[in-house]
Amino acid sequence: MELKIDEGLKAYIDPLTPDEHESLERSILAEGCRDSLVVWGDLLIDGHNRYGICQKHGLPFNTVQATQFKNMDDVHLWMIDQHLGRRSVSDFQRGVLALRKREIIAERRAAAAAAVNAAKAAQPAGEEAPWEGETDPVVAQALASVAKVPDEALDTREALARAARLSAGQVKMIETIQEKAAPAVVAAVKSGELSLNAAAVVATLPEEEQQAVAAEGADALKQAAKRVRDAKKKPKAAKEAEAGDEQAAAPAASAEELQARVTELEAENERLRQQVKALQELLAEQV
């Protein structure tokens, strides 16, 4: 059976490493292709590696039709959810997938809102919905005309973290890497040579500098991250030292000033005692 391959869809999820692909190939040669390939019509959705191995060795495979898809975004959302639940997917890739899901959901929410607003604007005056607890048919029809919006918005870093099984801090690092990191730095993260933390720090450097450091290898990237961290610590340490110097330079209060302050506090304390006594006497009279 010949299946269609969409290269964009195939590349939507990071490929297996050579070791992972070799392990999968050994497994299929020994046990056959046990899991069915997911197809939409004749388009291969899930199982590109298994399909390639089966084609290479002339091995049989089974397919299962995914009938729930209406468009390619449905396919992408399904692929994202499938891979977010897989243990073999790295922290970085899970974060990237969650961010992609947020983009798709945001686009669908915007499209749904635009459709509803357009439908209401076209509704004749005086025909607003009188229903309570039910959906306005005009709104329902407008929503039916656009792609279904998933319930989860993923509009906060915490929500993204839950979806990707990461911490909010890790999500922030991945956002920084996605937005600012040079391709070579991203490649180092994907290969596992560079941690999320180090990559997010290196991503704050100009792209030309990132590329130059990355060309020297993973160790150079780690050293660059350390230099950036140290550079950020120095101004903080200098400020703390300056604050300490100011406190040390402040003139100490004289004995006369201290005695005057003590006298002032004692007088204030006496006034408060008198106020408490007066209140107690007033309460006693009311009983």
C-alpha positions as CSV (number, residue, x, y, z in Angstrom):
1,M,0.0,0.0,0.0
2,E,1.4,3.3,-1.1
3,L,0.7,6.3,1.2
4,K,1.1,10.0,0.6
5,I,3.8,11.8,2.6
6,D,3.5,15.5,3.5
7,E,7.0,16.7,4.2
8,G,5.8,19.5,6.4
9,L,3.7,17.1,8.4
10,K,6.6,14.7,8.6
11,A,8.9,17.4,10.0
12,Y,6.2,18.8,12.4
13,I,7.7,16.6,15.1
14,D,11.4,16.4,15.6
15,P,12.9,13.2,14.0
16,L,14.3,10.3,16.0
17,T,18.0,10.3,16.8
18,P,20.1,7.8,14.8
19,D,20.2,5.5,17.9
20,E,16.4,5.7,18.4
21,H,15.8,5.0,14.7
22,E,18.2,2.0,14.8
23,S,16.5,0.6,17.8
24,L,13.1,0.9,16.2
25,E,14.3,-0.8,13.1
26,R,15.7,-3.7,15.1
27,S,12.4,-4.0,16.9
28,I,10.3,-4.0,13.7
29,L,12.7,-6.5,12.0
30,A,12.4,-8.8,15.0
31,E,8.7,-8.5,15.8
32,G,7.1,-6.8,12.8
33,C,5.2,-3.5,12.7
34,R,2.9,-4.1,15.7
35,D,1.3,-0.6,15.8
36,S,-1.1,0.6,13.1
37,L,-0.1,3.6,11.0
38,V,-2.7,6.5,11.3
39,V,-3.9,7.8,8.0
40,W,-6.4,10.5,6.8
41,G,-7.6,9.2,3.5
42,D,-4.3,8.1,2.0
43,L,-2.2,10.8,3.8
44,L,0.1,9.4,6.5
45,I,-0.4,11.2,9.8
46,D,1.4,9.2,12.4
47,G,4.1,6.5,11.9
48,H,6.5,8.0,9.3
49,N,9.5,6.1,10.8
50,R,7.7,2.8,10.9
51,Y,6.4,3.3,7.3
52,G,9.9,4.1,6.0
53,I,11.3,1.0,7.7
54,C,8.6,-1.3,6.4
55,Q,9.0,0.1,2.9
56,K,12.8,-0.4,3.1
57,H,12.5,-4.0,4.1
58,G,9.2,-4.9,2.3
59,L,7.4,-5.6,5.5
60,P,3.6,-5.5,5.9
61,F,1.8,-3.0,8.1
62,N,-1.7,-2.1,9.1
63,T,-3.4,1.3,8.9
64,V,-6.3,3.0,10.8
65,Q,-8.4,5.8,9.4
66,A,-8.7,9.0,11.4
67,T,-12.1,10.3,10.5
68,Q,-12.3,13.1,13.0
69,F,-10.1,15.6,11.1
70,K,-11.7,18.5,9.2
71,N,-8.5,20.4,8.3
72,M,-4.8,20.3,8.8
73,D,-5.0,22.2,12.1
74,D,-7.0,19.3,13.4
75,V,-4.2,17.0,12.4
76,H,-1.6,19.3,14.1
77,L,-3.6,19.4,17.3
78,W,-4.0,15.6,17.3
79,M,-0.3,15.1,16.7
80,I,0.6,17.6,19.4
81,D,-1.6,15.8,22.0
82,Q,-0.2,12.4,21.0
83,H,3.4,13.5,21.5
84,L,2.8,15.5,24.6
85,G,1.9,12.3,26.3
86,R,5.0,10.3,25.1
87,R,7.8,9.8,27.6
88,S,10.4,9.8,24.8
89,V,9.8,13.5,23.9
90,S,12.3,15.9,25.4
91,D,11.3,18.8,27.7
92,F,12.2,21.3,25.0
93,Q,10.1,19.6,22.4
94,R,7.1,19.3,24.7
95,G,7.4,23.0,25.4
96,V,7.6,23.8,21.7
97,L,4.6,21.6,21.0
98,A,2.5,23.3,23.8
99,L,3.4,26.7,22.4
100,R,2.3,25.6,18.9
101,K,-1.0,24.4,20.4
102,R,-1.5,27.8,22.0
103,E,-1.0,29.5,18.7
104,I,-3.6,27.3,16.9
105,I,-6.1,27.8,19.8
106,A,-5.6,31.5,19.8
107,E,-6.1,31.7,16.0
108,R,-9.3,29.6,16.3
109,R,-10.6,31.8,19.2
110,A,-10.0,34.9,17.1
111,A,-11.8,33.4,14.1
112,A,-14.7,32.3,16.2
113,A,-15.0,35.8,17.8
114,A,-14.9,37.5,14.4
115,A,-17.6,35.1,13.0
116,V,-19.9,35.8,16.0
117,N,-19.4,39.6,15.8
118,A,-20.1,39.6,12.0
119,A,-23.2,37.5,12.5
120,K,-24.5,39.8,15.2
121,A,-23.7,42.9,13.1
122,A,-25.7,41.4,10.2
123,Q,-28.7,40.6,12.5
124,P,-31.7,42.9,11.9
125,A,-32.3,45.4,14.7
126,G,-34.9,44.2,17.3
127,E,-34.1,40.5,16.7
128,E,-31.7,40.0,19.5
129,A,-32.0,36.7,21.2
130,P,-34.6,36.6,24.0
131,W,-33.4,33.2,25.2
132,E,-32.0,32.7,28.7
133,G,-29.7,29.7,29.4
134,E,-29.7,28.8,25.7
135,T,-27.3,29.7,22.9
136,D,-28.5,32.3,20.5
137,P,-29.2,30.5,17.2
138,V,-27.3,33.3,15.3
139,V,-24.2,32.7,17.5
140,A,-24.5,28.9,17.2
141,Q,-24.7,29.1,13.5
142,A,-21.6,31.4,13.4
143,L,-19.6,29.1,15.6
144,A,-20.6,26.1,13.4
145,S,-19.1,27.9,10.4
146,V,-15.6,27.9,11.9
147,A,-13.2,25.3,13.3
148,K,-14.0,24.0,16.7
149,V,-12.3,25.8,19.5
150,P,-10.7,23.5,22.2
151,D,-11.8,24.1,25.7
152,E,-8.3,24.8,27.0
153,A,-7.0,28.2,26.2
154,L,-3.3,27.8,27.3
155,D,-3.2,31.5,27.7
156,T,-1.1,31.5,30.8
157,R,2.4,30.2,31.4
158,E,1.1,28.0,34.1
159,A,-1.5,26.4,31.8
160,L,1.2,25.8,29.2
161,A,3.4,24.2,31.9
162,R,0.6,21.8,32.9
163,A,0.0,20.8,29.3
164,A,3.7,20.1,28.7
165,R,4.4,18.6,32.1
166,L,7.0,21.3,32.8
167,S,7.5,24.1,35.3
168,A,6.5,27.7,34.5
169,G,10.2,28.6,34.6
170,Q,11.0,26.0,32.0
171,V,8.3,27.3,29.7
172,K,9.7,30.8,30.0
173,M,13.1,29.6,29.0
174,I,11.7,27.7,26.0
175,E,9.8,30.9,24.9
176,T,13.1,32.8,25.1
177,I,14.9,30.2,23.1
178,Q,12.2,30.1,20.5
179,E,12.1,33.9,20.1
180,K,15.8,34.8,20.4
181,A,18.1,31.8,20.0
182,A,20.2,31.3,16.9
183,P,19.5,28.1,14.9
184,A,22.8,26.6,16.1
185,V,21.9,27.1,19.7
186,V,18.5,25.5,19.2
187,A,20.2,22.6,17.5
188,A,22.5,22.2,20.6
189,V,19.4,22.1,22.9
190,K,17.6,19.5,20.7
191,S,20.7,17.3,20.7
192,G,20.9,17.4,24.4
193,E,24.3,19.1,24.4
194,L,23.0,22.3,26.0
195,S,20.5,22.7,28.9
196,L,17.4,24.8,28.7
197,N,18.8,27.2,31.3
198,A,22.1,27.7,29.5
199,A,20.5,28.1,26.1
200,A,18.0,30.7,27.4
201,V,21.0,32.7,28.8
202,V,23.0,32.4,25.6
203,A,19.9,33.5,23.6
204,T,20.2,37.0,25.2
205,L,23.4,37.6,23.3
206,P,23.4,39.1,19.7
207,E,22.7,36.4,17.1
208,E,26.1,36.8,15.5
209,E,27.8,36.2,18.8
210,Q,25.6,33.2,19.4
211,Q,26.6,31.7,16.0
212,A,30.3,32.4,16.6
213,V,30.3,30.7,20.0
214,A,28.2,27.7,18.8
215,A,30.7,27.1,16.0
216,E,33.2,26.3,18.8
217,G,31.1,23.6,20.2
218,A,28.9,22.8,23.2
219,D,31.6,23.6,25.8
220,A,32.0,27.1,24.4
221,L,28.3,27.6,24.7
222,K,28.3,26.6,28.3
223,Q,31.2,29.0,29.0
224,A,29.3,31.8,27.3
225,A,26.3,31.1,29.5
226,K,28.5,31.3,32.6
227,R,30.1,34.6,31.4
228,V,26.6,36.1,30.9
229,R,25.5,35.0,34.3
230,D,28.6,36.3,36.0
231,A,28.2,39.6,34.2
232,K,24.7,40.0,35.6
233,K,25.9,39.1,39.1
234,K,28.6,41.8,39.2
235,P,26.3,44.9,39.0
236,K,24.1,43.4,41.7
237,A,27.1,42.8,43.9
238,A,28.4,46.3,43.3
239,K,25.0,47.8,44.3
240,E,24.9,45.8,47.5
241,A,28.5,46.9,48.3
242,E,27.5,50.5,47.6
243,A,24.5,50.3,49.8
244,G,26.7,48.9,52.6
245,D,29.1,51.7,52.2
246,E,26.4,54.3,52.5
247,Q,25.1,52.7,55.7
248,A,28.6,52.6,57.1
249,A,29.2,56.2,56.1
250,A,26.0,57.4,57.8
251,P,26.9,59.3,61.0
252,A,25.9,57.6,64.3
253,A,23.3,59.3,66.4
254,S,24.8,61.2,69.4
255,A,24.0,60.4,73.1
256,E,21.8,63.5,73.3
257,E,19.8,62.6,70.2
258,L,19.2,59.1,71.6
259,Q,18.1,60.4,75.0
260,A,15.7,62.8,73.3
261,R,14.2,59.9,71.3
262,V,13.8,57.8,74.4
263,T,12.0,60.7,76.2
264,E,9.7,61.2,73.2
265,L,8.8,57.5,73.1
266,E,8.1,57.4,76.8
267,A,5.8,60.4,76.5
268,E,3.9,58.7,73.6
269,N,3.7,55.5,75.7
270,E,2.1,57.5,78.6
271,R,-0.5,59.1,76.4
272,L,-1.5,55.7,75.1
273,R,-1.9,54.4,78.7
274,Q,-4.1,57.3,79.6
275,Q,-6.3,56.7,76.5
276,V,-6.7,53.0,77.4
277,K,-7.6,53.9,81.0
278,A,-10.2,56.4,79.8
279,L,-11.8,53.8,77.5
280,Q,-11.9,51.2,80.3
281,E,-13.6,53.7,82.6
282,L,-16.2,54.5,79.9
283,L,-16.9,50.9,79.3
284,A,-17.3,50.3,83.0
285,E,-20.0,53.1,83.2
286,Q,-22.0,51.5,80.3
287,V,-22.2,48.0,82.0
